[in-house]
Every structure is written in structure tokens, then in C-alpha cells.
Amino acid sequence: MAIGHDIETVLGTYTLDRGCSLPDDVVRGRVYGNPDGPALVVLGGISATRFVSDGSPSAKKGYNRGWWSRLVREGGAIDLNKFKVIGYDFAPNNGGLNCPETITTTDQARRLKALLDSQGVSHIAALIGSSYGGMCGLAFARDYPDMIGQLCVIGAAHRPYPIGVGWRGIQRRIVRLGLDAGNPETGLKLARELAMTTYRTPEEFAHRFDLAETTTDPIQFDICNYLGSRGDVFAGNMDARRFLALSESVDLHRVEPEAISTPTLLMTAISDQLAPLTDMRELRDRLSGPSELYTFTSLYGHDAFLKEYDAMEPRLSAFCKGLST
């Protein structure tokens, strides 16, 4: 198992992109691999952490495997023998902001730059971002083009897809109902159950579940038990107000592709409902620098970046082999 070490920088209180302030901000990251190798940043979805490769603390299980350890490892597609890999915790760290939950991918990119600056990292060979991390990667490449060599974006576009905005809006209203009722965990649990139906595909659920009844009072089915278990895990590891901030940040994401000249590899499962193929093609066509769109099939939809390692590994390996300092 790869072992990393934590890094951080204190930013204090400052004004965010849309006028809110983030109080007492501490930016945290984690470094793995070859300390003398080219620097490479890896970012995931809103529930991902800086624990990219080794174990990470968990509220319910004590210690979990790093969220992308299948790919970020010694000899892996993102080879820790070659690269200095940096993971990153999205803001806000705990709880909400001092005004309605308004933090943007531009703010996340600014925090990442501050973390890199604090470590004397003036240039990264690449940023690999999936889902929300891909959105933040696009903002970083737009705002700090001289700091980044190449960009890889998985399952994320230059703007959110309208139906996804609608789904997440419902999730946030559920969480706010839980907060108003004094039961934020139940709100988070139900919101995550709904979210799972958008991350995955109807075909996966049809293949996986036979609608066996598991309880009779009230009647519940095997698919409901699965969704409930995913909700329980999420509610045990995510603060309700932090979720509201990050969910809204996804919906606020806007980047003009023409402003990005960084060579970019886009990857997506063609079944992704949140970053559909039409948007990924538009992003590819509008980027001002060299770009490629790599697609693959998957039953897992948007969650393919956490499941389809065999489909992604060859292309990611080739991407990383082409990187230089």
C-alpha cells in the first residue's frame, strides 16, 4: 500500500468568486510517490478526498482504501515510481460558508494553486480530474495556463447538464428539509439515494436486481436496500452544509472552452447521464488547444470513473507516459 504525507497551507479568511467569504480556510493535500518526479495532481468527485492512494479515515469503518488506488500505485497507470502525485481536499472543509453556500470551481482552482505555491511547485506535468474534479481542472487550466502541462478530464464538461441541475436541486431541498427538521443525516441519506439513480444506469439496476421483497412492513425491495446502504455510508462521511456547498458548486460551474489552450484528453462513458456525450463533444470541439475525446461503454454511467478501471487504464497509461516535467 502506498503511503503518503499530508501538506497544508493556511489562507485565513478571504473573499470568494461570488462575494462570500470562506473563514479560517486551511487548504489540505497529500503527496505520494517519487519526490523528485514530475508533479501530477489527481482530483475526484465531491465526496473524494486527498487520500488518493493509501488508506483514509472513515467515520464508520475506521480506515478505507484510497479512492483511486487501483490506478494510483507503484507500477500503475499513474505510476508512483515515476510521479509525485498530489491529492487535494475541496473546500469548504467542514460546514457551510458565512452566507448562502456559494463556492465555485474557480475558487477551488485558486485554493489548489495556493497549495502548490506553498510547496514550491511552480509547474505540474498534468492534472487528472474526474467529475467535479474535472470541472475544477478546467478552471485551473483556464486561470493558470503557465502552471500546467496537460489536462485529463473524465466525466465532466464546461457546464452542467440541465437535467443534472434539476436532480441536484431536488437533492439539496431534501437535505435542507432534514436540516430544518433537526435530522441532517436522514436528509443526506435520502439525497444520496436519489443521486445514485443518476450516477448509475437503468440497465445496471435491471441487470443487478430482481425486485425480491426484503421486508413486508413496509414492503421494500432489494434495490431499495442497496440504495439505502449507499445513503447510510454517505451520510456517515459528509457534513450536510458541506454537501450543499459542493452540490451547488457543480451547478454554478461555467468555463468557456475557448479560454483553455492546455493540451487536453477528455474521457467519458457513453452512458453518463450527467456529462453526456453531446456536451463532451462540444467541449472537445471548442477547446483552443489540442484535444482528444476517448469514449468507452459502461453499465455504470457517471460512476464509471470509479468502476471501469480496465477500460480507462490503457488510455491513462499512455497519457502519463507522454508527460514530461
Secondary structure as the mmCIF struct_conf table of DSSP 4:
data_model
#
loop_
_struct_conf.conf_type_id
_struct_conf.id
_struct_conf.beg_label_comp_id
_struct_conf.beg_label_asym_id
_struct_conf.beg_label_seq_id
_struct_conf.end_label_comp_id
_struct_conf.end_label_asym_id
_struct_conf.end_label_seq_id
STRN STRN1 HIS A 5 THR A 15
TURN_TY1_P TURN_TY1_P1 ASP A 17 ARG A 18
BEND BEND1 GLY A 19 GLY A 19
STRN STRN2 SER A 21 GLY A 33
TURN_TY1_P TURN_TY1_P2 PRO A 35 ASP A 36
BEND BEND2 GLY A 37 GLY A 37
HELX_LH_PP_P HELX_LH_PP_P1 PRO A 38 PRO A 38
STRN STRN3 ALA A 39 LEU A 43
TURN_TY1_P TURN_TY1_P3 ILE A 46 SER A 47
BEND BEND3 ARG A 50 ARG A 50
BEND BEND4 VAL A 52 ASP A 54
STRN STRN4 SER A 56 SER A 58
TURN_TY1_P TURN_TY1_P4 ALA A 59 LYS A 61
STRN STRN5 GLY A 62 ASN A 64
TURN_TY1_P TURN_TY1_P5 TRP A 67 LEU A 71
STRN STRN6 VAL A 72 ARG A 73
TURN_TY1_P TURN_TY1_P6 GLU A 74 GLY A 75
BEND BEND5 GLY A 76 ALA A 77
STRN STRN7 ILE A 78 ASP A 79
TURN_TY1_P TURN_TY1_P7 LEU A 80 LYS A 82
STRN STRN8 LYS A 84 TYR A 88
HELX_LH_PP_P HELX_LH_PP_P2 ASP A 89 PHE A 90
BEND BEND6 ALA A 91 ALA A 91
HELX_LH_PP_P HELX_LH_PP_P3 PRO A 92 PRO A 92
BEND BEND7 ASN A 93 GLY A 95
BEND BEND8 ASN A 98 GLU A 101
HELX_RH_AL_P HELX_RH_AL_P1 THR A 105 SER A 118
TURN_TY1_P TURN_TY1_P8 GLN A 119 GLY A 120
STRN STRN9 ILE A 124 SER A 130
TURN_TY1_P TURN_TY1_P9 SER A 131 SER A 131
HELX_RH_AL_P HELX_RH_AL_P2 TYR A 132 ASP A 143
HELX_RH_3T_P HELX_RH_3T_P1 PRO A 145 MET A 147
STRN STRN10 ILE A 148 ILE A 154
BEND BEND9 GLY A 155 GLY A 155
BEND BEND10 HIS A 158 ARG A 159
HELX_RH_AL_P HELX_RH_AL_P3 PRO A 162 ASP A 180
TURN_TY1_P TURN_TY1_P10 ALA A 181 GLY A 182
HELX_RH_AL_P HELX_RH_AL_P4 PRO A 184 TYR A 199
BEND BEND11 ARG A 200 ARG A 200
HELX_RH_AL_P HELX_RH_AL_P5 PRO A 202 ARG A 208
STRN STRN11 GLU A 213 THR A 216
TURN_TY1_P TURN_TY1_P11 ASP A 217 PRO A 218
STRN STRN12 ILE A 219 PHE A 221
HELX_RH_AL_P HELX_RH_AL_P6 ASP A 222 ALA A 235
TURN_TY1_P TURN_TY1_P12 GLY A 236 ASN A 237
HELX_RH_AL_P HELX_RH_AL_P7 ALA A 240 LEU A 252
HELX_RH_3T_P HELX_RH_3T_P2 PRO A 257 ALA A 259
BEND BEND12 THR A 262 THR A 262
STRN STRN13 THR A 264 ALA A 269
TURN_TY1_P TURN_TY1_P13 ILE A 270 SER A 271
BEND BEND13 GLN A 273 ALA A 275
HELX_RH_AL_P HELX_RH_AL_P8 LEU A 277 ARG A 286
BEND BEND14 SER A 288 GLY A 289
STRN STRN14 SER A 291 PHE A 296
BEND BEND15 LEU A 299 TYR A 300
HELX_RH_3T_P HELX_RH_3T_P3 GLY A 301 LEU A 306
TURN_TY1_P TURN_TY1_P14 LYS A 307 LYS A 307
HELX_RH_AL_P HELX_RH_AL_P9 TYR A 309 LYS A 321
TURN_TY1_P TURN_TY1_P15 GLY A 322 GLY A 322
#
